[in-house]
Amino acid sequence: MAEDTQDIEISNPVLGRLAAKGIRVSDMIGLITLCLVIGLSLFAFYAYDIAKSHAGDAVESSKQISVSIKQSAAAQRLMTCIISLPQERREQEFTQPNSFCQRMSSLQ
């Protein structure tokens, strides 16, 4: 039984002339398809891994941003309270750990 072989000649203005003799066209197409599927599978695996690690970093970053926003709001409340007081009481409100302004700034 003779092998079914075909002469393949492909001409392309960029690549020039490609020729393959003695190779079945279906085998060559199957081999190229297999290579493409393996390559796309590897790409999908690495893309999924990168996206997963990025999602973890995004959650951690959002937690840090949330904490810094809360601290900034507390500092703004403290300064607003101190500024609203008369000049005589400002220094003692700022320095005492349990002063009215300190308690007001720590409220959430």
C-alpha positions as CSV (number, residue, x, y, z in Angstrom):
1,M,0.0,0.0,0.0
2,A,1.5,3.3,-1.1
3,E,1.7,6.3,1.2
4,D,-0.5,9.2,0.2
5,T,1.9,12.0,-0.3
6,Q,1.5,15.3,-1.9
7,D,3.9,17.9,-3.2
8,I,3.3,21.2,-1.4
9,E,4.6,24.4,-2.8
10,I,3.6,27.7,-1.1
11,S,4.7,31.0,-2.5
12,N,4.5,34.1,-0.4
13,P,5.9,37.5,-1.2
14,V,7.3,37.9,2.3
15,L,8.6,34.4,3.0
16,G,9.5,33.5,-0.5
17,R,8.9,29.9,-1.7
18,L,8.4,27.0,0.7
19,A,8.2,23.5,-0.5
20,A,7.7,20.2,1.2
21,K,7.8,16.8,-0.6
22,G,6.8,13.5,0.8
23,I,4.8,14.8,3.7
24,R,1.1,14.3,3.9
25,V,-0.8,17.6,4.1
26,S,-3.1,16.3,6.8
27,D,-0.1,15.4,9.0
28,M,1.5,18.7,8.6
29,I,-1.8,20.6,9.4
30,G,-2.3,18.3,12.4
31,L,1.3,19.1,13.7
32,I,0.9,22.8,13.2
33,T,-2.5,22.7,15.0
34,L,-1.0,20.7,17.9
35,C,1.8,23.3,18.3
36,L,-0.7,26.1,18.3
37,V,-3.0,24.4,20.9
38,I,0.0,23.8,23.2
39,G,1.2,27.3,22.8
40,L,-2.2,28.8,23.5
41,S,-2.7,26.5,26.5
42,L,0.6,27.7,28.0
43,F,-0.3,31.3,27.3
44,A,-3.7,30.9,29.0
45,F,-2.1,29.2,32.0
46,Y,0.4,32.0,32.5
47,A,-2.2,34.7,31.9
48,Y,-4.5,33.1,34.6
49,D,-1.6,32.8,37.0
50,I,-0.7,36.5,36.5
51,A,-4.3,37.6,36.9
52,K,-4.7,35.6,40.1
53,S,-1.6,37.1,41.7
54,H,-2.7,40.6,40.6
55,A,-6.1,40.1,42.2
56,G,-4.4,39.2,45.5
57,D,-2.2,42.3,45.3
58,A,-5.2,44.5,44.5
59,V,-7.1,43.3,47.6
60,E,-4.1,44.0,49.9
61,S,-3.6,47.4,48.3
62,S,-7.2,48.3,48.8
63,K,-7.0,47.4,52.5
64,Q,-3.9,49.6,52.9
65,I,-5.7,52.5,51.2
66,S,-8.7,52.0,53.4
67,V,-6.6,52.2,56.5
68,S,-4.8,55.3,55.3
69,I,-8.1,57.0,54.5
70,K,-9.4,56.3,58.0
71,Q,-6.3,57.7,59.6
72,S,-6.4,60.8,57.4
73,A,-10.1,61.4,58.3
74,A,-9.3,61.1,62.0
75,A,-6.4,63.6,61.7
76,Q,-8.7,66.0,59.8
77,R,-11.4,65.7,62.5
78,L,-8.8,66.4,65.2
79,M,-7.5,69.5,63.5
80,T,-11.0,70.8,62.8
81,C,-11.9,70.4,66.4
82,I,-8.8,72.1,67.6
83,I,-9.2,75.0,65.2
84,S,-12.8,75.5,66.3
85,L,-11.7,76.0,70.0
86,P,-10.6,79.3,71.4
87,Q,-6.8,80.0,71.4
88,E,-6.5,79.4,75.2
89,R,-7.8,75.8,75.0
90,R,-6.1,74.7,71.8
91,E,-2.7,73.6,73.3
92,Q,-4.2,71.6,76.1
93,E,-6.7,69.9,73.8
94,F,-3.9,68.9,71.5
95,T,-1.5,67.6,74.2
96,Q,-3.9,65.8,76.5
97,P,-4.4,62.1,75.5
98,N,-8.1,62.0,76.6
99,S,-9.2,65.5,75.6
100,F,-12.5,66.2,73.9
101,C,-10.9,66.6,70.5
102,Q,-8.9,63.4,70.8
103,R,-12.1,61.5,71.6
104,M,-14.0,63.2,68.8
105,S,-11.4,62.3,66.3
106,S,-11.3,58.7,67.2
107,L,-15.1,58.3,66.7
108,Q,-16.0,56.4,63.5
